[in-house]
Amino acid sequence: MLTILFDGVAYGMLLFLLACGLAVTLGLMNFVNLAHGVFAMGGGYVTALLMNRAGIPFLATLPFAFVVPALVGVVVERLLYRRLYGASPLDQVLLTIGLVLMAIPAFDYFLTDQPQQIHLPPFLQGRFELPGLTIGAYRLFLVVVCGIIAATLQVFLVGTRFGAQLRAAVDDRRVAAGLGIDVGRLFAVAFAIGSGLAGLGGALAADVVGGVDPNFPVKFLVSFLIVVAIGGSRGIAGAFFGALLLGVLDVAGKYYVPSIGAFVIYAVMVATLLIRPQGLFAKSGT
């Protein structure tokens, strides 16, 4: 039981890292970025290619898995996304879904459709046996790393001047610009952070999901949306607790009732949307 709970928490932490960028763009910036999974896929490919073709150790590839998608995110935001900040959600959905459908064949053409595997270093492959609990070294690594990132991101977005300026810019861009806030720079940095975190999440998820392939954005798009739906889209804390709940329910459901697979998490999502559409962990009235 404790092992299942721990594995569920580890998986939830990973889901948070993958989905928190979407929580930033959707919740704080009011932009429906369904191409978020493409940046996660990009980070996974960066790590896999650097390890398999350049011989770079796993941990040394992780900064690249963050930086490369972050830079791509800035370019995409400047060239495409900023043109649709004031557009309807349908326009944003159509654009970002189009990017997903373009990215899949592009990655397939240049990198083939075979999953790119990564090989963890020996110190992340072991397990720790405790009374009533078996802890995988890599699962523990995920919990620690994702926990640190979650805390840092919450402080950065809530307790800093940047976070306050970003929320002000989202509420009223014209007034924020009149007060001297560089709205364009704020949005570019926010997209860079969200895209970079997605890439880092994709790199860390590659081993858990059996490798990264061109269909990665489609496989996990629903998971990203469920995390935001359950946790609420108005902040990082809601996405964090929503991801933990989703991770535990998913792992426990597949262990105890494998015949119905992921039915449990979809049932929770539907119930949440019907009973508390703003999210289980969102503040009342948001």
C-alpha positions as CSV (number, residue, x, y, z in Angstrom):
1,M,0.0,0.0,0.0
2,L,2.7,2.5,0.9
3,T,4.7,1.5,-2.2
4,I,1.7,2.2,-4.4
5,L,1.2,5.6,-2.6
6,F,4.8,6.5,-3.1
7,D,4.8,5.5,-6.7
8,G,1.6,7.5,-7.2
9,V,3.1,10.6,-5.6
10,A,6.2,10.2,-7.8
11,Y,4.0,9.9,-10.9
12,G,2.0,12.9,-9.8
13,M,5.1,15.0,-9.3
14,L,6.1,14.1,-12.9
15,L,2.6,15.0,-14.2
16,F,2.9,18.4,-12.4
17,L,6.2,19.2,-14.0
18,L,4.8,18.3,-17.4
19,A,1.5,20.2,-16.9
20,C,2.6,23.3,-14.8
21,G,3.6,25.2,-17.9
22,L,0.1,24.7,-19.2
23,A,-1.2,26.0,-15.9
24,V,0.9,29.1,-16.3
25,T,-0.2,29.9,-19.9
26,L,-3.8,28.9,-19.4
27,G,-4.4,30.0,-15.9
28,L,-2.2,33.1,-15.6
29,M,-2.1,34.2,-19.2
30,N,-5.5,33.1,-20.4
31,F,-4.0,31.4,-23.5
32,V,-5.1,27.9,-24.5
33,N,-1.8,26.3,-25.5
34,L,-2.7,22.8,-26.5
35,A,0.7,22.5,-28.2
36,H,2.3,22.3,-24.7
37,G,3.1,18.6,-25.2
38,V,5.3,19.4,-28.2
39,F,7.7,21.2,-26.0
40,A,7.7,18.2,-23.6
41,M,8.4,15.9,-26.5
42,G,11.2,18.2,-27.6
43,G,12.9,18.0,-24.2
44,G,12.6,14.2,-24.2
45,Y,14.3,14.1,-27.6
46,V,17.0,16.5,-26.6
47,T,18.0,14.2,-23.7
48,A,17.7,11.0,-25.7
49,L,19.7,12.3,-28.6
50,L,22.4,13.9,-26.4
51,M,22.8,10.6,-24.5
52,N,22.6,8.2,-27.4
53,R,24.5,10.1,-30.1
54,A,26.8,12.4,-28.1
55,G,27.4,10.2,-25.1
56,I,26.5,12.9,-22.6
57,P,25.5,11.7,-19.1
58,F,21.8,11.8,-18.2
59,L,22.0,14.5,-15.6
60,A,24.2,16.7,-17.8
61,T,21.5,16.6,-20.5
62,L,18.7,18.0,-18.3
63,P,19.8,21.7,-18.5
64,F,19.7,21.4,-22.3
65,A,16.2,19.7,-22.0
66,F,15.1,22.9,-20.3
67,V,16.9,25.5,-22.3
68,V,16.2,24.3,-25.9
69,P,12.4,24.1,-25.5
70,A,12.5,27.4,-23.6
71,L,14.2,29.1,-26.6
72,V,11.9,27.5,-29.0
73,G,9.0,28.7,-26.9
74,V,10.2,32.3,-27.0
75,V,10.4,32.1,-30.8
76,V,6.9,30.5,-31.2
77,E,5.4,33.0,-28.8
78,R,6.9,36.0,-30.6
79,L,6.0,34.8,-34.1
80,L,2.6,33.1,-33.5
81,Y,1.1,33.2,-30.1
82,R,1.2,36.9,-29.4
83,R,-1.0,37.5,-32.5
84,L,-3.8,35.6,-30.8
85,Y,-3.7,36.9,-27.2
86,G,-6.9,38.7,-27.7
87,A,-8.5,36.1,-30.0
88,S,-11.2,33.6,-29.0
89,P,-10.4,30.4,-27.2
90,L,-11.5,28.5,-30.4
91,D,-8.9,30.3,-32.5
92,Q,-6.2,29.5,-30.0
93,V,-7.2,25.9,-29.9
94,L,-7.2,25.6,-33.7
95,L,-3.7,27.2,-33.9
96,T,-2.1,25.1,-31.2
97,I,-3.7,21.8,-32.3
98,G,-2.5,22.6,-35.8
99,L,1.0,22.9,-34.4
100,V,0.7,19.5,-32.7
101,L,-0.5,17.9,-36.0
102,M,2.5,19.5,-37.8
103,A,5.1,18.6,-35.2
104,I,4.1,14.9,-35.2
105,P,5.0,14.1,-38.8
106,A,8.0,16.5,-38.7
107,F,9.6,14.5,-35.8
108,D,8.5,11.3,-37.5
109,Y,10.3,12.3,-40.7
110,F,13.5,13.5,-39.2
111,L,13.8,11.1,-36.2
112,T,11.6,8.1,-37.2
113,D,8.7,6.8,-35.3
114,Q,10.7,4.5,-33.1
115,P,10.8,5.4,-29.4
116,Q,14.0,7.0,-28.3
117,Q,15.2,5.3,-25.2
118,I,17.3,6.7,-22.4
119,H,19.5,4.8,-20.0
120,L,19.6,5.9,-16.4
121,P,22.9,6.0,-14.5
122,P,23.4,3.1,-12.1
123,F,22.8,5.1,-9.0
124,L,19.2,5.9,-10.2
125,Q,18.3,2.3,-11.1
126,G,18.3,0.7,-7.6
127,R,15.6,0.3,-5.0
128,F,15.5,0.9,-1.3
129,E,13.7,-1.7,0.8
130,L,12.1,-0.4,4.0
131,P,9.5,-2.2,6.2
132,G,6.3,-2.2,4.2
133,L,7.7,0.1,1.5
134,T,9.9,-0.3,-1.6
135,I,11.3,3.0,-2.9
136,G,12.7,3.1,-6.4
137,A,15.8,5.4,-6.6
138,Y,14.5,7.1,-9.7
139,R,11.1,7.7,-8.2
140,L,12.7,9.2,-5.2
141,F,14.8,11.4,-7.5
142,L,11.6,12.6,-9.2
143,V,9.9,13.4,-6.0
144,V,12.9,15.5,-4.7
145,V,13.6,17.3,-8.0
146,C,9.9,18.0,-8.8
147,G,9.2,19.1,-5.3
148,I,12.0,21.7,-5.4
149,I,10.9,23.0,-8.8
150,A,7.3,23.3,-7.5
151,A,8.3,25.3,-4.5
152,T,10.6,27.5,-6.5
153,L,8.0,28.1,-9.1
154,Q,5.3,29.0,-6.6
155,V,7.6,31.5,-4.9
156,F,8.7,33.0,-8.2
157,L,5.1,33.5,-9.5
158,V,3.5,34.5,-6.3
159,G,6.1,36.2,-4.2
160,T,8.1,38.2,-6.7
161,R,7.6,41.4,-8.6
162,F,7.6,39.4,-11.9
163,G,4.6,37.4,-10.8
164,A,2.7,40.5,-9.7
165,Q,3.5,42.2,-13.0
166,L,2.4,39.2,-15.0
167,R,-1.0,39.0,-13.2
168,A,-1.5,42.7,-13.7
169,A,-0.7,42.4,-17.4
170,V,-3.2,39.6,-17.8
171,D,-5.9,41.5,-16.0
172,D,-5.5,44.6,-18.1
173,R,-2.6,44.8,-20.6
174,R,-3.3,48.5,-21.5
175,V,-3.2,49.7,-17.9
176,A,-0.1,47.6,-17.2
177,A,1.7,49.0,-20.2
178,G,0.7,52.5,-19.1
179,L,2.3,51.9,-15.8
180,G,5.6,51.1,-17.5
181,I,5.4,47.3,-17.5
182,D,7.0,45.6,-20.5
183,V,4.1,43.3,-21.2
184,G,5.7,41.7,-24.3
185,R,8.8,40.8,-22.3
186,L,6.7,39.4,-19.4
187,F,4.8,37.1,-21.7
188,A,7.9,35.9,-23.5
189,V,9.6,35.0,-20.2
190,A,6.4,33.2,-19.0
191,F,6.2,31.2,-22.2
192,A,9.9,30.4,-22.0
193,I,9.6,29.1,-18.4
194,G,6.5,27.1,-19.2
195,S,8.1,25.6,-22.3
196,G,11.3,24.9,-20.5
197,L,9.6,23.1,-17.7
198,A,7.6,21.0,-20.2
199,G,10.9,20.0,-21.9
200,L,12.4,19.1,-18.6
201,G,9.4,17.1,-17.7
202,G,9.5,15.3,-21.0
203,A,13.2,14.4,-20.4
204,L,12.4,13.0,-16.9
205,A,9.4,11.2,-18.2
206,A,11.2,9.4,-21.0
207,D,12.3,6.5,-18.8
208,V,8.9,6.2,-17.0
209,V,6.9,6.0,-20.2
210,G,9.3,3.7,-22.1
211,G,10.9,6.3,-24.3
212,V,9.8,9.3,-26.3
213,D,8.2,9.1,-29.8
214,P,6.5,11.6,-32.1
215,N,3.1,10.7,-30.6
216,F,4.1,11.9,-27.2
217,P,2.0,15.2,-27.4
218,V,-1.2,13.3,-28.2
219,K,-0.6,10.6,-25.6
220,F,-0.3,13.1,-22.7
221,L,-2.5,16.0,-23.9
222,V,-5.5,14.6,-22.0
223,S,-3.4,14.1,-18.9
224,F,-2.2,17.8,-19.0
225,L,-5.8,18.9,-19.3
226,I,-7.1,16.7,-16.5
227,V,-4.4,18.1,-14.1
228,V,-5.5,21.6,-14.9
229,A,-9.2,20.7,-14.7
230,I,-8.9,18.9,-11.4
231,G,-6.5,21.4,-9.8
232,G,-7.9,24.6,-11.2
233,S,-6.2,26.8,-13.8
234,R,-5.7,29.9,-11.6
235,G,-2.4,29.0,-10.0
236,I,0.5,26.6,-9.6
237,A,-0.6,25.2,-6.2
238,G,-3.9,23.9,-7.6
239,A,-2.0,22.2,-10.5
240,F,0.4,20.7,-8.0
241,F,-2.2,19.1,-5.7
242,G,-4.3,18.1,-8.7
243,A,-1.4,16.3,-10.2
244,L,-0.7,14.5,-7.0
245,L,-4.3,13.3,-6.7
246,L,-4.3,12.2,-10.3
247,G,-1.0,10.4,-9.9
248,V,-2.1,8.5,-6.8
249,L,-5.5,7.6,-8.3
250,D,-4.0,6.5,-11.6
251,V,-1.4,4.2,-10.0
252,A,-3.8,2.8,-7.4
253,G,-6.6,2.3,-10.0
254,K,-4.3,0.4,-12.4
255,Y,-3.0,-1.8,-9.5
256,Y,-6.2,-2.7,-7.8
257,V,-8.6,-2.6,-10.8
258,P,-6.4,-3.0,-13.9
259,S,-9.4,-4.2,-16.0
260,I,-10.8,-0.7,-16.1
261,G,-7.5,1.1,-16.6
262,A,-7.7,4.8,-16.4
263,F,-11.4,4.9,-15.8
264,V,-10.9,6.2,-12.3
265,I,-9.2,9.4,-13.3
266,Y,-11.6,10.2,-16.0
267,A,-14.5,9.7,-13.6
268,V,-12.9,12.1,-11.2
269,M,-12.4,14.6,-13.9
270,V,-16.1,14.4,-15.0
271,A,-17.3,14.7,-11.4
272,T,-15.1,17.7,-10.8
273,L,-16.3,19.5,-13.9
274,L,-19.9,18.9,-12.9
275,I,-19.6,19.7,-9.2
276,R,-16.8,22.2,-9.0
277,P,-15.9,23.3,-12.5
278,Q,-13.3,25.8,-11.2
279,G,-11.2,22.9,-9.9
280,L,-11.0,21.0,-6.6
281,F,-8.1,23.1,-5.3
282,A,-9.0,26.5,-6.7
283,K,-10.1,29.3,-4.4
284,S,-13.9,29.8,-4.2
285,G,-15.1,32.4,-6.7
286,T,-12.2,32.0,-9.1
